[in-house]
Each structure stands twice: as structure tokens, then as C-alpha cells.
């Protein structure tokens, strides 16, 4: 039976057999392109058992994939720090946001959502470099985006062995220019309006986008998020509680709506638009087309009228 510790070897076999040329092209485009896109469907057709391993242990398996990808690029003479963007997940991995509970934590899921809010881009330290007052330098990985892990003492081997608190305390400072920073962005998403259950508010969730995935989404975008749910403990009065908040770590995303600049209007579309424009009742027809399932009476009729005028720049 395939185990998690076998994933690095499987990734190497997969990359070498199926996409060696794509990896070479990717390495040559570094650092303009930092994310290597890999279709889950290709992995599944190559080895279904390995594909199942990705779904059930995504964080470790994808990390191994990044390590192997880095090694393959290094073997071809390129020093890169790639991200592995796995997309096109199978239908049985799709869930609604309101269904993301404890059983989905650290599983690979996908969900069709709409972006409602995005934060500003901020750099996050992934690998911090510290320097003691004795000039010894300390490196610490930063796996948690909510807190900075700082050294509590300088090591005995190579350093002075003194602590940062107490008698004879030593000063240890962060060196940003030697640390590895990556752009991060928080994205607020909610389930699609048509999927919302009657009488209930749409489910919402916060998504952490990193690297190439940060700064590419805007409010209103309809996307499929391929992500890993994870939890962080809630705090009250500075103390941790047994309650947890669930977030999504974005692995990749796929657009469900077409950007305006990509629309192409056919001759048939132009003819249909001209026919509509020639109708004498076009204004009333357009008003009736706004939320047609909601019957407009009294004040609501004027609300729909004002919406039409805003959409078409009426005066």
C-alpha cells in the first residue's frame, strides 16, 4: 500500500515520465513565473493510488512535490523556489462552504465560490534569519502565518549560549534582508447565491493566498478554490480556548466567469441586440428582467427602474 513517505519518489517518477519539458520551460521562466501548474487529472490517470494520497494528505505530499520539483530544476542548472499549483480536482472532492467541518480539516477540497473582499498584499516571512549580539546567525522556519517564531536563546554550539530573558540576557534581532519573504493576501469568499439554502445567510470563509495566487482575484470573481482547510485556536483575553476557527490555504484557483475583455460578440449577438433596441417597450422589458422571480409592486418597481438606469447610464 502506498504511504505518505513514498510520495517524493512517486513525484520524481511522475515528473520525469510525463512533464520533463514543462519543468525545463518553467525553470527558464523563473522568477517571472513562480508557480508550476499541475493537473490532478494527469496524476490520477498516471497512478490513481498516488492521486488518492494527494487528496487525503495534501500538505505533506505537495511539500514533497515542491522539494522534488526544486531538485529537478537544480539538476538542470536552475536555482528556483517553486510553488506546486494542483488544480482540476475530481467532482467527489467538491464541497459547499457550509459543509467544511472537522472531518475536512487537512483534506484537499474544492468549492465553487464568489470573492467578496480582498486584503492588501503583505509580505510574510517563510524562513526567518536572526542575528545574536554575539554575531551568531540563527535560521528558523515560520510555518504559522499568525505568529513569528523567535529564538529564545543563542545555541551553545557556535553561539554564546545565552538566553533572551533573565540575567545576562542577549539581544537577538531579525534580519529581513536575509529572510525569505513571500507576498500574502487574505481573501474573503462566500458560497454562490444560487446554492444558498432558503432563509439562511450564505456561508463565508477566509482564504490565505500566497505567492502567485496573491493579488490576482477581485471582489465579484466567481472561482473554484482548490484548498486545504486548517484550524487556528480562538483567543479570549489573550488566552487560548478549545474553540477553533477554520481557514483555507489556497493551493490553486480556477475562474468560473469570463473576464470582460475576453468576451467575443458574434454577428447573431449583434442582430439580437439591435432587434431588442428597436422595441418600443425596451425600457419596461429591461425593468422586468431585473430579478424576474421577485414581483415588483409599489416601491420595488422604482428600485428596479433605478437599477436599470444605473446599469445603462440613464439620466
N, C-alpha and C positions, 0 to 999 in steps of 0.2 A: 504493500500500500504506500502511495506517495505521501511523504511527510514534508512539513514546512522546511526542515533543514536541507531538503533536496532541491529547493526552489532555485538556488543560484545556478546549479548545474543544468537544470531544465531551461532556465533563461538563456544560458550560453548556447545550448544546443538549438533552441528556437531561433535566437538572433542569427547564428551562423548559418542555419539552414534556410531561413525564409527572408531575411531583410538585411543582409550584409551591405548591399549597395546603398540602401536607405540610410544606414548608420554612417557610412562614409560621407554621404552628402550632408547629413546632419552635422557631423563633426566639422566639416569645412565651413558651415554657416555660423558656427559659434563665434562670438556671443550674441549676434543679432537674433538667433533663434536658440532658445534655451530649453524648450520642451519637445521631447520626442513623442509623437502621437502613435499609439499602438492600438489597433482594433482588437477588442475582446473576441470578436467572431473569428479572427485569424488564429488566435491562440486556441480557441475551442475546437476548431477544425483540425488543428495540428495535434492537440492532446487534450481530450475532454477532462481527464482527471486533473491535469495541471490547471485548467480553467476553473474547475470547482475549487481548487486550493486558493486561487486568487479571490474568489467570492467570499470564502469563509475566513481567510487570514490575509486580508488585503494589505494591511500596513507593513508587515514583515516581508511578504512576498514581493510587493512593489519596491520596498527598500532594497531587497536583493537584486531586483531587476535594474535599479539605478546603479548599484555597485558594478554589476556585470557590464552595463552599458558604458560606464566610465572606463572600465578596464579595456573594453574593445576599442574605444576611441583612443586610449593611451597607446595601445598596441599599434595603431595606425599613425601614431605620431602627433596626436592632438590632446592637449591638456584641457579638459572640459569638466563642468559640473552640471550635468543634465538633470531634467525632471522627466519622469515617465508618465505620460498622459494616456491612461487607458480609457477608451470610450466604446460606444456601441454595445452596451451591456444587454444581456438577454431579457426577454419580456418578463420572466419569472423573478427578476431582481427589482422590478419596478414597484414602488410602494407610494401611497399617499403620505403627505407630511404628517397628518394626524395619526398615522399608523406607526410612526418611528418611535418605538418604545425600547424598553431594556433589552428585549431579545434581538434588536437590530444593532446594538452598540458594537462597534468594531467589525461590522459586516460591510461588504461592498454593495451599495444600493444605488438605484437611480430613481428620480422623481421628476415629473413634469410640473414646472412652477412658473411663476411670474416674478420678476425682480421688482421690489417696491422701494428699495432705498440702498444706496451705496455710500460707504465712508470715504474719506480721503486716503490717498496712498501714504503708507508709512513704512519706513524700513524696519525690519525685525532682525535681530541677531540670531543666527543659527549656530555659529561657533564663536564663542567669545574668547578674546585674548586679554589676559590680565598681566599686570606687572607689579611685583612687590617692590617695596622701597629698598630692598637689598639687590635689585636689578634682576631677580629671577623671574622668568615669564611662565605663566600658567595658562593652559588651554582647557576650556570646559564647554562641552556640547550643551545646547539650550533647546531641549525638546518641548518645553511648555511656553506657549505664546503669551501667557498671562503673568509670568513672573521671570525675573532674571536670577539665575543661579550663580551666586558669587562664592569664591573660595573663602573658607573660614580660617584657613591657616596656610602658611607657606610650607611646602614639603621639606622634610629633613634632608632628603637626598637631593643635592643640588641647590637647595634653598636654605633659608635661615632657620626654618622650623618654628617660627613664632606665630602666634595666633593674632587674629584681627581685633580681639577684645581681651580685656583684662590687663594685668600688669605687663609691662614691656610689650605692648601691642604694636603690631606692624601695620603699615598702610598699604593696601592692595588696590590699584586703580585699573579701570577698564581702558583698553587701548582700541578705540573704534577703528582706526585705520588698518589695524592688523586683524580685526574681527571680520567674519563673513556675514554680510547683511543682504537680505532679500526683501523686495517690495511685498507688502501685505495689504490686504483690503478686506474689510468686513462687508458682507452683502446680506441684506435682509430679503428673504423670499417668502412667498405665500402660495398656497395651493391655488390652482386655476379656479376662477369664479364658477365655471360650469361643473366643477367637481365638488363644490361646497354643498354640504348637506343642508336641507331646508331648515331655516330658522337658526342656523349656527353661524358663528363668525369663521372666516377662513383661517386655517392653521398657518402659523408663521414660524420661521426659524432663522437663526443666524448662521451664515456660511463664511468660513475663512478661506479666502482665495490668495494664493501665493505665486510669486514669480510671474510667468507668462499669463497666468489666469487673473492677475490683478489688473484693474484698470480697463478691462475690455467689455464690461457689462454696464448697462444703464437702466434706470427705472423704466418699467414698461416692457422690457425684453421678456419674451417667452422662451424659456430654455429648458433643456433636460440636464439636471445636475447629476453627475456621477460622483458619489462622495462616500466618505466613511463617517458615520455618526460616532461621536465621542462625548464624554461627560466631564464636567468640571464641578466641584463641590460649591454649593451656595455658602455664603458667609453672612453672619449677622453679628454686628458689634465686633468685627474683627475675628470672630471665632468660626471655625468650620462647622457645618451642620451635616446630618446624614442625608439631606436632600441634594439632588444634583440637577444641573441644567444640561440640556443636550444641545450640542452644536454639530455642524457638518464640516468636515475637512474636504475641500473640493479637490478631486483628482482630475476631472475634465468636465467640459460642458459642451452641449450641442444646441444650436439655435433652432427654435421651432417656428419663429416668424421670420419673414424675409425682409431685410433692410430696404428702405425706400429706394435707395439708389440702385438696387438690383431688380426692381420691377421692370417688366417689358410689356408695353401695351400693344396688343395685336390690332389688325385692321377691324376685326369683328368687335373688339372692345370699343374702338373709336366710333364705329357705327352705332353701337348700343348707347353710348354716351350722348351722341348727337340726337338720337331719337328721343331720349329722355329730356334733353334740354329743350326740345321743340314742343313738349307738352305744356298746355296752359295750367295744368294743376301740379306742376313740378314742385312748387313750394309745399303744398299740402301733402303731396306724396312723400316728400323727404321728411316732413314732420312725423308722419305716420310710421316711417321706417326707423325712427329712434325708439328703441326698446318696444317693439310692437306687441310683446306679451303683456305690457303694462298699459291698460286702457286709460287714456288721458281725459280727464274732466276738469273743468274749472281752472284752478291754478296750475295744475300739472300740464295742461295744454300750452300755457305760456312758458313753462320751463322747457318743454321740448322745442318750442319755437325759438327760444333764446339760444339753445344748444345748436340748432341748425344755423342760425345767423353767425355764431362764433366759428363753427366749422368752415363756413364758406365766406367769411369776411363780410357779412352783410352790414349795411349801415341803416 
